[in-house]
C-alpha cells in the first residue's frame, strides 16, 4: 500500500520523527493502529447503545443532567 502525503505533512512527520529519534514509518504505523483500534471500539459502543435503545434501556435527559451536576457542581 502506498500513502501519499502532502509535502507539508511529510515535512512535519519527518521533523517529528527526527525529534523522537524514530523512523517516520513507525510513527505512521502507530497512528494507523490507534485509528483502527479507536474506530473498532467506537462502532462497538454505538452498536451496544443502539441495541440498548431498541430494548428500551436508555437514560432520560433529566437523569443525565443530575449525574453531571452531581459530579461537577458549580
PQR file of N, CA, C, O and H, with PARSE charges and radii, in Angstrom:
ATOM      1  N   UNK A   1       0.850  -1.163   0.000 -0.4000 1.5000
ATOM      2  CA  UNK A   1       0.000   0.000   0.000 -0.0000 2.0000
ATOM      3  C   UNK A   1       0.903   1.235   0.000  0.5500 1.7000
ATOM      4  O   UNK A   1       1.877   1.317   0.749 -0.5500 1.4000
ATOM      5  N   UNK A   2       0.559   2.166  -0.840 -0.4000 1.5000
ATOM      6  CA  UNK A   2       1.269   3.441  -0.865 -0.0000 2.0000
ATOM      7  C   UNK A   2       0.366   4.523  -0.325  0.5500 1.7000
ATOM      8  O   UNK A   2      -0.819   4.580  -0.653 -0.5500 1.4000
ATOM      9  H   UNK A   2      -0.232   2.100  -1.448  0.4000 1.0000
ATOM     10  N   UNK A   3       0.925   5.375   0.500 -0.4000 1.5000
ATOM     11  CA  UNK A   3       0.188   6.516   1.038 -0.0000 2.0000
ATOM     12  C   UNK A   3       0.939   7.765   0.612  0.5500 1.7000
ATOM     13  O   UNK A   3       2.140   7.895   0.849 -0.5500 1.4000
ATOM     14  H   UNK A   3       1.888   5.329   0.767  0.4000 1.0000
ATOM     15  N   UNK A   4       0.223   8.675  -0.017 -0.4000 1.5000
ATOM     16  CA  UNK A   4       0.850   9.894  -0.500 -0.0000 2.0000
ATOM     17  C   UNK A   4       0.487  11.043   0.440  0.5500 1.7000
ATOM     18  O   UNK A   4      -0.688  11.332   0.671 -0.5500 1.4000
ATOM     19  H   UNK A   4      -0.753   8.570  -0.210  0.4000 1.0000
ATOM     20  N   UNK A   5       1.505  11.679   0.967 -0.4000 1.5000
ATOM     21  CA  UNK A   5       1.325  12.794   1.883 -0.0000 2.0000
ATOM     22  C   UNK A   5       1.665  14.088   1.162  0.5500 1.7000
ATOM     23  O   UNK A   5       2.489  14.109   0.248 -0.5500 1.4000
ATOM     24  H   UNK A   5       2.459  11.444   0.780  0.4000 1.0000
ATOM     25  N   UNK A   6       1.022  15.158   1.584 -0.4000 1.5000
ATOM     26  CA  UNK A   6       1.387  16.462   1.036 -0.0000 2.0000
ATOM     27  C   UNK A   6       2.818  16.771   1.479  0.5500 1.7000
ATOM     28  O   UNK A   6       3.267  16.261   2.505 -0.5500 1.4000
ATOM     29  H   UNK A   6       0.353  15.142   2.327  0.4000 1.0000
ATOM     30  N   UNK A   7       3.528  17.588   0.729 -0.4000 1.5000
ATOM     31  CA  UNK A   7       4.903  17.934   1.147 -0.0000 2.0000
ATOM     32  C   UNK A   7       4.948  18.535   2.552  0.5500 1.7000
ATOM     33  O   UNK A   7       5.876  18.268   3.316 -0.5500 1.4000
ATOM     34  H   UNK A   7       3.164  18.002  -0.105  0.4000 1.0000
ATOM     35  N   UNK A   8       3.941  19.348   2.890 -0.4000 1.5000
ATOM     36  CA  UNK A   8       3.909  19.955   4.221 -0.0000 2.0000
ATOM     37  C   UNK A   8       3.749  18.900   5.308  0.5500 1.7000
ATOM     38  O   UNK A   8       4.462  18.931   6.311 -0.5500 1.4000
ATOM     39  H   UNK A   8       3.187  19.564   2.270  0.4000 1.0000
ATOM     40  N   UNK A   9       2.822  17.971   5.118 -0.4000 1.5000
ATOM     41  CA  UNK A   9       2.605  16.926   6.118 -0.0000 2.0000
ATOM     42  C   UNK A   9       3.815  16.002   6.216  0.5500 1.7000
ATOM     43  O   UNK A   9       4.202  15.593   7.311 -0.5500 1.4000
ATOM     44  H   UNK A   9       2.243  17.946   4.303  0.4000 1.0000
ATOM     45  N   UNK A  10       4.399  15.680   5.096 -0.4000 1.5000
ATOM     46  CA  UNK A  10       5.592  14.832   5.117 -0.0000 2.0000
ATOM     47  C   UNK A  10       6.734  15.509   5.857  0.5500 1.7000
ATOM     48  O   UNK A  10       7.478  14.856   6.589 -0.5500 1.4000
ATOM     49  H   UNK A  10       4.086  16.012   4.207  0.4000 1.0000
ATOM     50  N   UNK A  11       6.875  16.804   5.672 -0.4000 1.5000
ATOM     51  CA  UNK A  11       7.913  17.555   6.371 -0.0000 2.0000
ATOM     52  C   UNK A  11       7.669  17.547   7.879  0.5500 1.7000
ATOM     53  O   UNK A  11       8.596  17.344   8.663 -0.5500 1.4000
ATOM     54  H   UNK A  11       6.271  17.335   5.077  0.4000 1.0000
ATOM     55  N   UNK A  12       6.432  17.765   8.274 -0.4000 1.5000
ATOM     56  CA  UNK A  12       6.094  17.750   9.707 -0.0000 2.0000
ATOM     57  C   UNK A  12       6.344  16.377  10.309  0.5500 1.7000
ATOM     58  O   UNK A  12       6.871  16.260  11.415 -0.5500 1.4000
ATOM     59  H   UNK A  12       5.679  17.930   7.637  0.4000 1.0000
ATOM     60  N   UNK A  13       5.966  15.348   9.579 -0.4000 1.5000
ATOM     61  CA  UNK A  13       6.176  13.984  10.061 -0.0000 2.0000
ATOM     62  C   UNK A  13       7.663  13.683  10.199  0.5500 1.7000
ATOM     63  O   UNK A  13       8.086  13.099  11.197 -0.5500 1.4000
ATOM     64  H   UNK A  13       5.537  15.443   8.680  0.4000 1.0000
ATOM     65  N   UNK A  14       8.445  14.069   9.226 -0.4000 1.5000
ATOM     66  CA  UNK A  14       9.889  13.837   9.280 -0.0000 2.0000
ATOM     67  C   UNK A  14      10.515  14.575  10.457  0.5500 1.7000
ATOM     68  O   UNK A  14      11.383  14.040  11.147 -0.5500 1.4000
ATOM     69  H   UNK A  14       8.101  14.544   8.416  0.4000 1.0000
ATOM     70  N   UNK A  15      10.072  15.795  10.678 -0.4000 1.5000
ATOM     71  CA  UNK A  15      10.593  16.581  11.793 -0.0000 2.0000
ATOM     72  C   UNK A  15      10.238  15.913  13.131  0.5500 1.7000
ATOM     73  O   UNK A  15      11.081  15.801  14.021 -0.5500 1.4000
ATOM     74  H   UNK A  15       9.367  16.230  10.117  0.4000 1.0000
ATOM     75  N   UNK A  16       8.982  15.475  13.256 -0.4000 1.5000
ATOM     76  CA  UNK A  16       8.543  14.810  14.483 -0.0000 2.0000
ATOM     77  C   UNK A  16       9.342  13.531  14.718  0.5500 1.7000
ATOM     78  O   UNK A  16       9.781  13.265  15.837 -0.5500 1.4000
ATOM     79  H   UNK A  16       8.298  15.567  12.532  0.4000 1.0000
ATOM     80  N   UNK A  17       9.526  12.755  13.676 -0.4000 1.5000
ATOM     81  CA  UNK A  17      10.276  11.503  13.802 -0.0000 2.0000
ATOM     82  C   UNK A  17      11.717  11.788  14.235  0.5500 1.7000
ATOM     83  O   UNK A  17      12.263  11.094  15.093 -0.5500 1.4000
ATOM     84  H   UNK A  17       9.169  12.971  12.767  0.4000 1.0000
ATOM     85  N   UNK A  18      12.319  12.803  13.640 -0.4000 1.5000
ATOM     86  CA  UNK A  18      13.699  13.149  13.994 -0.0000 2.0000
ATOM     87  C   UNK A  18      13.799  13.583  15.452  0.5500 1.7000
ATOM     88  O   UNK A  18      14.745  13.217  16.150 -0.5500 1.4000
ATOM     89  H   UNK A  18      11.876  13.366  12.943  0.4000 1.0000
ATOM     90  N   UNK A  19      12.824  14.360  15.909 -0.4000 1.5000
ATOM     91  CA  UNK A  19      12.826  14.803  17.305 -0.0000 2.0000
ATOM     92  C   UNK A  19      12.752  13.622  18.269  0.5500 1.7000
ATOM     93  O   UNK A  19      13.353  13.635  19.343 -0.5500 1.4000
ATOM     94  H   UNK A  19      12.055  14.657  15.342  0.4000 1.0000
ATOM     95  N   UNK A  20      12.001  12.601  17.859 -0.4000 1.5000
ATOM     96  CA  UNK A  20      11.820  11.434  18.729 -0.0000 2.0000
ATOM     97  C   UNK A  20      12.884  10.365  18.501  0.5500 1.7000
ATOM     98  O   UNK A  20      12.940   9.377  19.233 -0.5500 1.4000
ATOM     99  H   UNK A  20      11.513  12.590  16.986  0.4000 1.0000
ATOM    100  N   UNK A  21      13.721  10.559  17.496 -0.4000 1.5000
ATOM    101  CA  UNK A  21      14.739   9.562  17.184 -0.0000 2.0000
ATOM    102  C   UNK A  21      14.137   8.273  16.664  0.5500 1.7000
ATOM    103  O   UNK A  21      14.641   7.182  16.930 -0.5500 1.4000
ATOM    104  H   UNK A  21      13.676  11.362  16.902  0.4000 1.0000
ATOM    105  N   UNK A  22      13.061   8.411  15.925 -0.4000 1.5000
ATOM    106  CA  UNK A  22      12.345   7.236  15.419 -0.0000 2.0000
ATOM    107  C   UNK A  22      12.141   7.378  13.912  0.5500 1.7000
ATOM    108  O   UNK A  22      12.289   8.466  13.354 -0.5500 1.4000
ATOM    109  H   UNK A  22      12.651   9.297  15.709  0.4000 1.0000
ATOM    110  N   UNK A  23      11.805   6.288  13.277 -0.4000 1.5000
ATOM    111  CA  UNK A  23      11.522   6.310  11.839 -0.0000 2.0000
ATOM    112  C   UNK A  23      10.120   6.860  11.605  0.5500 1.7000
ATOM    113  O   UNK A  23       9.194   6.571  12.363 -0.5500 1.4000
ATOM    114  H   UNK A  23      11.685   5.405  13.730  0.4000 1.0000
ATOM    115  N   UNK A  24       9.976   7.651  10.554 -0.4000 1.5000
ATOM    116  CA  UNK A  24       8.666   8.204  10.208 -0.0000 2.0000
ATOM    117  C   UNK A  24       7.655   7.078   9.954  0.5500 1.7000
ATOM    118  O   UNK A  24       6.484   7.194  10.315 -0.5500 1.4000
ATOM    119  H   UNK A  24      10.728   7.886   9.938  0.4000 1.0000
ATOM    120  N   UNK A  25       8.109   6.010   9.341 -0.4000 1.5000
ATOM    121  CA  UNK A  25       7.212   4.878   9.057 -0.0000 2.0000
ATOM    122  C   UNK A  25       6.641   4.277  10.339  0.5500 1.7000
ATOM    123  O   UNK A  25       5.487   3.849  10.372 -0.5500 1.4000
ATOM    124  H   UNK A  25       9.060   5.915   9.048  0.4000 1.0000
ATOM    125  N   UNK A  26       7.456   4.248  11.394 -0.4000 1.5000
ATOM    126  CA  UNK A  26       6.998   3.728  12.682 -0.0000 2.0000
ATOM    127  C   UNK A  26       5.886   4.598  13.243  0.5500 1.7000
ATOM    128  O   UNK A  26       4.890   4.087  13.755 -0.5500 1.4000
ATOM    129  H   UNK A  26       8.393   4.595  11.368  0.4000 1.0000
ATOM    130  N   UNK A  27       6.053   5.913  13.148 -0.4000 1.5000
ATOM    131  CA  UNK A  27       5.016   6.828  13.631 -0.0000 2.0000
ATOM    132  C   UNK A  27       3.722   6.653  12.843  0.5500 1.7000
ATOM    133  O   UNK A  27       2.632   6.663  13.416 -0.5500 1.4000
ATOM    134  H   UNK A  27       6.863   6.328  12.732  0.4000 1.0000
ATOM    135  N   UNK A  28       3.846   6.496  11.544 -0.4000 1.5000
ATOM    136  CA  UNK A  28       2.658   6.311  10.699 -0.0000 2.0000
ATOM    137  C   UNK A  28       1.943   5.018  11.070  0.5500 1.7000
ATOM    138  O   UNK A  28       0.720   5.005  11.208 -0.5500 1.4000
ATOM    139  H   UNK A  28       4.731   6.488  11.078  0.4000 1.0000
ATOM    140  N   UNK A  29       2.685   3.942  11.229 -0.4000 1.5000
ATOM    141  CA  UNK A  29       2.063   2.662  11.598 -0.0000 2.0000
ATOM    142  C   UNK A  29       1.357   2.750  12.945  0.5500 1.7000
ATOM    143  O   UNK A  29       0.250   2.233  13.099 -0.5500 1.4000
ATOM    144  H   UNK A  29       3.679   3.953  11.117  0.4000 1.0000
ATOM    145  N   UNK A  30       1.991   3.402  13.926 -0.4000 1.5000
ATOM    146  CA  UNK A  30       1.368   3.550  15.241 -0.0000 2.0000
ATOM    147  C   UNK A  30       0.092   4.382  15.151  0.5500 1.7000
ATOM    148  O   UNK A  30      -0.903   4.071  15.806 -0.5500 1.4000
ATOM    149  H   UNK A  30       2.890   3.822  13.801  0.4000 1.0000
ATOM    150  N   UNK A  31       0.120   5.430  14.349 -0.4000 1.5000
ATOM    151  CA  UNK A  31      -1.068   6.274  14.187 -0.0000 2.0000
ATOM    152  C   UNK A  31      -2.205   5.491  13.538  0.5500 1.7000
ATOM    153  O   UNK A  31      -3.359   5.615  13.948 -0.5500 1.4000
ATOM    154  H   UNK A  31       0.929   5.683  13.817  0.4000 1.0000
ATOM    155  N   UNK A  32      -1.886   4.698  12.543 -0.4000 1.5000
ATOM    156  CA  UNK A  32      -2.919   3.895  11.877 -0.0000 2.0000
ATOM    157  C   UNK A  32      -3.474   2.847  12.828  0.5500 1.7000
ATOM    158  O   UNK A  32      -4.683   2.614  12.855 -0.5500 1.4000
ATOM    159  H   UNK A  32      -0.949   4.598  12.210  0.4000 1.0000
ATOM    160  N   UNK A  33      -2.608   2.215  13.607 -0.4000 1.5000
ATOM    161  CA  UNK A  33      -3.073   1.224  14.585 -0.0000 2.0000
ATOM    162  C   UNK A  33      -4.021   1.861  15.595  0.5500 1.7000
ATOM    163  O   UNK A  33      -5.043   1.267  15.937 -0.5500 1.4000
ATOM    164  H   UNK A  33      -1.627   2.405  13.585  0.4000 1.0000
ATOM    165  N   UNK A  34      -3.699   3.066  16.080 -0.4000 1.5000
ATOM    166  CA  UNK A  34      -4.581   3.760  17.025 -0.0000 2.0000
ATOM    167  C   UNK A  34      -5.915   4.103  16.371  0.5500 1.7000
ATOM    168  O   UNK A  34      -6.967   3.946  16.991 -0.5500 1.4000
ATOM    169  H   UNK A  34      -2.868   3.549  15.802  0.4000 1.0000
ATOM    170  N   UNK A  35      -5.880   4.570  15.130 -0.4000 1.5000
ATOM    171  CA  UNK A  35      -7.107   4.919  14.418 -0.0000 2.0000
ATOM    172  C   UNK A  35      -8.004   3.700  14.242  0.5500 1.7000
ATOM    173  O   UNK A  35      -9.205   3.765  14.504 -0.5500 1.4000
ATOM    174  H   UNK A  35      -5.026   4.698  14.626  0.4000 1.0000
ATOM    175  N   UNK A  36      -7.430   2.604  13.804 -0.4000 1.5000
ATOM    176  CA  UNK A  36      -8.213   1.388  13.572 -0.0000 2.0000
ATOM    177  C   UNK A  36      -8.782   0.865  14.890  0.5500 1.7000
ATOM    178  O   UNK A  36      -9.943   0.458  14.942 -0.5500 1.4000
ATOM    179  H   UNK A  36      -6.454   2.550  13.591  0.4000 1.0000
ATOM    180  N   UNK A  37      -7.989   0.870  15.942 -0.4000 1.5000
ATOM    181  CA  UNK A  37      -8.471   0.409  17.248 -0.0000 2.0000
ATOM    182  C   UNK A  37      -9.599   1.302  17.750  0.5500 1.7000
ATOM    183  O   UNK A  37     -10.605   0.806  18.256 -0.5500 1.4000
ATOM    184  H   UNK A  37      -7.046   1.200  15.900  0.4000 1.0000
ATOM    185  N   UNK A  38      -9.437   2.615  17.612 -0.4000 1.5000
ATOM    186  CA  UNK A  38     -10.465   3.540  18.074 -0.0000 2.0000
ATOM    187  C   UNK A  38     -11.757   3.363  17.282  0.5500 1.7000
ATOM    188  O   UNK A  38     -12.840   3.313  17.866 -0.5500 1.4000
ATOM    189  H   UNK A  38      -8.620   3.018  17.201  0.4000 1.0000
ATOM    190  N   UNK A  39     -11.653   3.269  15.982 -0.4000 1.5000
ATOM    191  CA  UNK A  39     -12.853   3.106  15.150 -0.0000 2.0000
ATOM    192  C   UNK A  39     -13.591   1.817  15.509  0.5500 1.7000
ATOM    193  O   UNK A  39     -14.820   1.801  15.573 -0.5500 1.4000
ATOM    194  H   UNK A  39     -10.773   3.310  15.508  0.4000 1.0000
ATOM    195  N   UNK A  40     -12.842   0.738  15.742 -0.4000 1.5000
ATOM    196  CA  UNK A  40     -13.467  -0.521  16.146 -0.0000 2.0000
ATOM    197  C   UNK A  40     -14.194  -0.379  17.464  0.5500 1.7000
ATOM    198  O   UNK A  40     -15.332  -0.829  17.602 -0.5500 1.4000
ATOM    199  H   UNK A  40     -11.843   0.751  15.690  0.4000 1.0000
ATOM    200  N   UNK A  41     -13.538   0.252  18.444 -0.4000 1.5000
ATOM    201  CA  UNK A  41     -14.154   0.475  19.750 -0.0000 2.0000
ATOM    202  C   UNK A  41     -15.396   1.356  19.608  0.5500 1.7000
ATOM    203  O   UNK A  41     -16.445   1.045  20.172 -0.5500 1.4000
ATOM    204  H   UNK A  41     -12.614   0.617  18.331  0.4000 1.0000
ATOM    205  N   UNK A  42     -15.281   2.446  18.863 -0.4000 1.5000
ATOM    206  CA  UNK A  42     -16.386   3.389  18.719 -0.0000 2.0000
ATOM    207  C   UNK A  42     -17.600   2.717  18.084  0.5500 1.7000
ATOM    208  O   UNK A  42     -18.719   2.877  18.571 -0.5500 1.4000
ATOM    209  H   UNK A  42     -14.429   2.698  18.405  0.4000 1.0000
ATOM    210  N   UNK A  43     -17.394   1.974  17.014 -0.4000 1.5000
ATOM    211  CA  UNK A  43     -18.509   1.308  16.345 -0.0000 2.0000
ATOM    212  C   UNK A  43     -19.158   0.267  17.253  0.5500 1.7000
ATOM    213  O   UNK A  43     -20.377   0.096  17.227 -0.5500 1.4000
ATOM    214  H   UNK A  43     -16.485   1.844  16.618  0.4000 1.0000
ATOM    215  N   UNK A  44     -18.355  -0.425  18.053 -0.4000 1.5000
ATOM    216  CA  UNK A  44     -18.906  -1.385  19.002 -0.0000 2.0000
ATOM    217  C   UNK A  44     -19.766  -0.678  20.041  0.5500 1.7000
ATOM    218  O   UNK A  44     -20.862  -1.140  20.362 -0.5500 1.4000
ATOM    219  H   UNK A  44     -17.365  -0.285  18.074  0.4000 1.0000
ATOM    220  N   UNK A  45     -19.276   0.435  20.566 -0.4000 1.5000
ATOM    221  CA  UNK A  45     -20.029   1.189  21.568 -0.0000 2.0000
ATOM    222  C   UNK A  45     -21.333   1.731  20.990  0.5500 1.7000
ATOM    223  O   UNK A  45     -22.367   1.688  21.655 -0.5500 1.4000
ATOM    224  H   UNK A  45     -18.386   0.810  20.305  0.4000 1.0000
ATOM    225  N   UNK A  46     -21.295   2.233  19.778 -0.4000 1.5000
ATOM    226  CA  UNK A  46     -22.513   2.727  19.129 -0.0000 2.0000
ATOM    227  C   UNK A  46     -23.497   1.584  18.951  0.5500 1.7000
ATOM    228  O   UNK A  46     -24.688   1.741  19.217 -0.5500 1.4000
ATOM    229  H   UNK A  46     -20.455   2.269  19.238  0.4000 1.0000
ATOM    230  N   UNK A  47     -23.010   0.441  18.506 -0.4000 1.5000
ATOM    231  CA  UNK A  47     -23.872  -0.725  18.338 -0.0000 2.0000
ATOM    232  C   UNK A  47     -24.515  -1.158  19.644  0.5500 1.7000
ATOM    233  O   UNK A  47     -25.695  -1.504  19.675 -0.5500 1.4000
ATOM    234  H   UNK A  47     -22.042   0.314  18.290  0.4000 1.0000
ATOM    235  N   UNK A  48     -23.741  -1.139  20.723 -0.4000 1.5000
ATOM    236  CA  UNK A  48     -24.292  -1.508  22.029 -0.0000 2.0000
ATOM    237  C   UNK A  48     -25.340  -0.492  22.474  0.5500 1.7000
ATOM    238  O   UNK A  48     -26.366  -0.858  23.047 -0.5500 1.4000
ATOM    239  H   UNK A  48     -22.782  -0.857  20.698  0.4000 1.0000
ATOM    240  N   UNK A  49     -25.075   0.778  22.210 -0.4000 1.5000
ATOM    241  CA  UNK A  49     -26.041   1.816  22.565 -0.0000 2.0000
ATOM    242  C   UNK A  49     -27.334   1.680  21.778  0.5500 1.7000
ATOM    243  O   UNK A  49     -28.421   1.825  22.337 -0.5500 1.4000
ATOM    244  H   UNK A  49     -24.241   1.075  21.745  0.4000 1.0000
ATOM    245  N   UNK A  50     -27.223   1.407  20.502 -0.4000 1.5000
ATOM    246  CA  UNK A  50     -28.425   1.227  19.677 -0.0000 2.0000
ATOM    247  C   UNK A  50     -29.213  -0.004  20.103  0.5500 1.7000
ATOM    248  O   UNK A  50     -30.444   0.016  20.116 -0.5500 1.4000
ATOM    249  H   UNK A  50     -26.340   1.289  20.049  0.4000 1.0000
ATOM    250  N   UNK A  51     -28.515  -1.064  20.446 -0.4000 1.5000
ATOM    251  CA  UNK A  51     -29.191  -2.274  20.926 -0.0000 2.0000
ATOM    252  C   UNK A  51     -29.921  -2.002  22.235  0.5500 1.7000
ATOM    253  O   UNK A  51     -31.050  -2.454  22.427 -0.5500 1.4000
ATOM    254  H   UNK A  51     -27.515  -1.081  20.435  0.4000 1.0000
ATOM    255  N   UNK A  52     -29.276  -1.263  23.134 -0.4000 1.5000
ATOM    256  CA  UNK A  52     -29.915  -0.923  24.405 -0.0000 2.0000
ATOM    257  C   UNK A  52     -31.150  -0.062  24.151  0.5500 1.7000
ATOM    258  O   UNK A  52     -32.179  -0.245  24.801 -0.5500 1.4000
ATOM    259  H   UNK A  52     -28.359  -0.896  22.978  0.4000 1.0000
ATOM    260  N   UNK A  53     -31.053   0.859  23.228 -0.4000 1.5000
ATOM    261  CA  UNK A  53     -32.202   1.705  22.883 -0.0000 2.0000
ATOM    262  C   UNK A  53     -33.340   0.852  22.312  0.5500 1.7000
ATOM    263  O   UNK A  53     -34.506   1.063  22.649 -0.5500 1.4000
ATOM    264  H   UNK A  53     -30.217   1.008  22.700  0.4000 1.0000
ATOM    265  N   UNK A  54     -33.003  -0.100  21.456 -0.4000 1.5000
ATOM    266  CA  UNK A  54     -34.023  -0.991  20.891 -0.0000 2.0000
ATOM    267  C   UNK A  54     -34.753  -1.769  21.988  0.5500 1.7000
ATOM    268  O   UNK A  54     -35.934  -2.088  21.855 -0.5500 1.4000
ATOM    269  H   UNK A  54     -32.056  -0.271  21.182  0.4000 1.0000
ATOM    270  N   UNK A  55     -34.034  -2.069  23.072 -0.4000 1.5000
ATOM    271  CA  UNK A  55     -34.642  -2.799  24.187 -0.0000 2.0000
ATOM    272  C   UNK A  55     -35.348  -1.855  25.163  0.5500 1.7000
ATOM    273  O   UNK A  55     -35.933  -2.299  26.151 -0.5500 1.4000
ATOM    274  H   UNK A  55     -33.074  -1.810  23.180  0.4000 1.0000
ATOM    275  N   UNK A  56     -35.291  -0.557  24.882 -0.4000 1.5000
ATOM    276  CA  UNK A  56     -35.931   0.416  25.762 -0.0000 2.0000
ATOM    277  C   UNK A  56     -35.090   0.779  26.960  0.5500 1.7000
ATOM    278  O   UNK A  56     -35.595   1.340  27.933 -0.5500 1.4000
ATOM    279  H   UNK A  56     -34.816  -0.196  24.079  0.4000 1.0000
ATOM    280  N   UNK A  57     -33.817   0.467  26.900 -0.4000 1.5000
ATOM    281  CA  UNK A  57     -32.909   0.752  28.004 -0.0000 2.0000
ATOM    282  C   UNK A  57     -32.153   2.041  27.703  0.5500 1.7000
ATOM    283  O   UNK A  57     -31.125   2.029  27.027 -0.5500 1.4000
ATOM    284  H   UNK A  57     -33.406   0.012  26.111  0.4000 1.0000
ATOM    285  N   UNK A  58     -32.662   3.121  28.200 -0.4000 1.5000
ATOM    286  CA  UNK A  58     -31.984   4.388  27.996 -0.0000 2.0000
ATOM    287  C   UNK A  58     -32.194   5.277  29.198  0.5500 1.7000
ATOM    288  O   UNK A  58     -33.056   5.012  30.036 -0.5500 1.4000
ATOM    289  H   UNK A  58     -33.498   3.131  28.750  0.4000 1.0000
ATOM    290  N   UNK A  59     -31.413   6.321  29.280 -0.4000 1.5000
ATOM    291  CA  UNK A  59     -31.471   7.241  30.407 -0.0000 2.0000
ATOM    292  C   UNK A  59     -32.123   8.532  29.936  0.5500 1.7000
ATOM    293  O   UNK A  59     -31.774   9.068  28.885 -0.5500 1.4000
ATOM    294  H   UNK A  59     -30.713   6.536  28.599  0.4000 1.0000
ATOM    295  N   UNK A  60     -33.058   9.015  30.709 -0.4000 1.5000
ATOM    296  CA  UNK A  60     -33.733  10.272  30.385 -0.0000 2.0000
ATOM    297  C   UNK A  60     -32.760  11.443  30.523  0.5500 1.7000
ATOM    298  O   UNK A  60     -31.805  11.386  31.297 -0.5500 1.4000
ATOM    299  H   UNK A  60     -33.341   8.579  31.563  0.4000 1.0000
ATOM    300  N   UNK A  61     -33.015  12.481  29.775 -0.4000 1.5000
ATOM    301  CA  UNK A  61     -32.165  13.660  29.785 -0.0000 2.0000
ATOM    302  C   UNK A  61     -32.005  14.229  31.205  0.5500 1.7000
ATOM    303  O   UNK A  61     -30.907  14.621  31.601 -0.5500 1.4000
ATOM    304  H   UNK A  61     -33.791  12.527  29.146  0.4000 1.0000
ATOM    305  N   UNK A  62     -33.087  14.270  31.949 -0.4000 1.5000
ATOM    306  CA  UNK A  62     -33.026  14.834  33.303 -0.0000 2.0000
ATOM    307  C   UNK A  62     -32.087  14.024  34.199  0.5500 1.7000
ATOM    308  O   UNK A  62     -31.411  14.594  35.056 -0.5500 1.4000
ATOM    309  H   UNK A  62     -33.979  13.952  31.628  0.4000 1.0000
ATOM    310  N   UNK A  63     -32.039  12.708  34.012 -0.4000 1.5000
ATOM    311  CA  UNK A  63     -31.130  11.870  34.796 -0.0000 2.0000
ATOM    312  C   UNK A  63     -29.674  12.158  34.435  0.5500 1.7000
ATOM    313  O   UNK A  63     -28.804  12.200  35.304 -0.5500 1.4000
ATOM    314  H   UNK A  63     -32.588  12.245  33.316  0.4000 1.0000
ATOM    315  N   UNK A  64     -29.427  12.354  33.157 -0.4000 1.5000
ATOM    316  CA  UNK A  64     -28.070  12.682  32.716 -0.0000 2.0000
ATOM    317  C   UNK A  64     -27.653  14.017  33.320  0.5500 1.7000
ATOM    318  O   UNK A  64     -26.535  14.158  33.814 -0.5500 1.4000
ATOM    319  H   UNK A  64     -30.134  12.320  32.451  0.4000 1.0000
ATOM    320  N   UNK A  65     -28.559  15.002  33.280 -0.4000 1.5000
ATOM    321  CA  UNK A  65     -28.268  16.328  33.839 -0.0000 2.0000
ATOM    322  C   UNK A  65     -27.951  16.230  35.330  0.5500 1.7000
ATOM    323  O   UNK A  65     -27.012  16.867  35.808 -0.5500 1.4000
ATOM    324  H   UNK A  65     -29.468  14.888  32.879  0.4000 1.0000
ATOM    325  N   UNK A  66     -28.731  15.434  36.066 -0.4000 1.5000
ATOM    326  CA  UNK A  66     -28.494  15.272  37.502 -0.0000 2.0000
ATOM    327  C   UNK A  66     -27.128  14.635  37.763  0.5500 1.7000
ATOM    328  O   UNK A  66     -26.413  15.047  38.677 -0.5500 1.4000
ATOM    329  H   UNK A  66     -29.494  14.917  35.677  0.4000 1.0000
ATOM    330  N   UNK A  67     -26.772  13.648  36.973 -0.4000 1.5000
ATOM    331  CA  UNK A  67     -25.480  12.989  37.144 -0.0000 2.0000
ATOM    332  C   UNK A  67     -24.331  13.960  36.899  0.5500 1.7000
ATOM    333  O   UNK A  67     -23.370  14.008  37.667 -0.5500 1.4000
ATOM    334  H   UNK A  67     -27.353  13.313  36.231  0.4000 1.0000
ATOM    335  N   UNK A  68     -24.442  14.732  35.819 -0.4000 1.5000
ATOM    336  CA  UNK A  68     -23.399  15.716  35.507 -0.0000 2.0000
ATOM    337  C   UNK A  68     -23.309  16.762  36.618  0.5500 1.7000
ATOM    338  O   UNK A  68     -22.218  17.097  37.079 -0.5500 1.4000
ATOM    339  H   UNK A  68     -25.223  14.693  35.195  0.4000 1.0000
ATOM    340  N   UNK A  69     -24.464  17.273  37.042 -0.4000 1.5000
ATOM    341  CA  UNK A  69     -24.460  18.295  38.090 -0.0000 2.0000
ATOM    342  C   UNK A  69     -23.893  17.786  39.414  0.5500 1.7000
ATOM    343  O   UNK A  69     -23.226  18.529  40.134 -0.5500 1.4000
ATOM    344  H   UNK A  69     -25.350  17.001  36.667  0.4000 1.0000
ATOM    345  N   UNK A  70     -24.160  16.507  39.736 -0.4000 1.5000
ATOM    346  CA  UNK A  70     -23.638  15.961  40.987 -0.0000 2.0000
ATOM    347  C   UNK A  70     -22.123  15.727  40.919  0.5500 1.7000
ATOM    348  O   UNK A  70     -21.429  15.837  41.930 -0.5500 1.4000
ATOM    349  H   UNK A  70     -24.702  15.903  39.151  0.4000 1.0000
ATOM    350  N   UNK A  71     -21.628  15.409  39.747 -0.4000 1.5000
ATOM    351  CA  UNK A  71     -20.186  15.171  39.604 -0.0000 2.0000
ATOM    352  C   UNK A  71     -19.396  16.467  39.440  0.5500 1.7000
ATOM    353  O   UNK A  71     -18.240  16.554  39.853 -0.5500 1.4000
ATOM    354  H   UNK A  71     -22.192  15.320  38.926  0.4000 1.0000
ATOM    355  N   UNK A  72     -20.017  17.457  38.844 -0.4000 1.5000
ATOM    356  CA  UNK A  72     -19.328  18.719  38.549 -0.0000 2.0000
ATOM    357  C   UNK A  72     -20.172  19.894  39.041  0.5500 1.7000
ATOM    358  O   UNK A  72     -20.728  20.642  38.236 -0.5500 1.4000
ATOM    359  H   UNK A  72     -20.957  17.386  38.509  0.4000 1.0000
ATOM    360  N   UNK A  73     -20.267  20.056  40.358 -0.4000 1.5000
ATOM    361  CA  UNK A  73     -21.090  21.144  40.888 -0.0000 2.0000
ATOM    362  C   UNK A  73     -20.500  22.512  40.547  0.5500 1.7000
ATOM    363  O   UNK A  73     -19.289  22.675  40.393 -0.5500 1.4000
ATOM    364  H   UNK A  73     -19.815  19.449  41.012  0.4000 1.0000
ATOM    365  N   UNK A  74     -21.391  23.474  40.437 -0.4000 1.5000
ATOM    366  CA  UNK A  74     -20.939  24.846  40.239 -0.0000 2.0000
ATOM    367  C   UNK A  74     -20.946  25.222  38.858  0.5500 1.7000
ATOM    368  O   UNK A  74     -20.591  26.353  38.524 -0.5500 1.4000
ATOM    369  H   UNK A  74     -22.375  23.342  40.562  0.4000 1.0000
TER
END
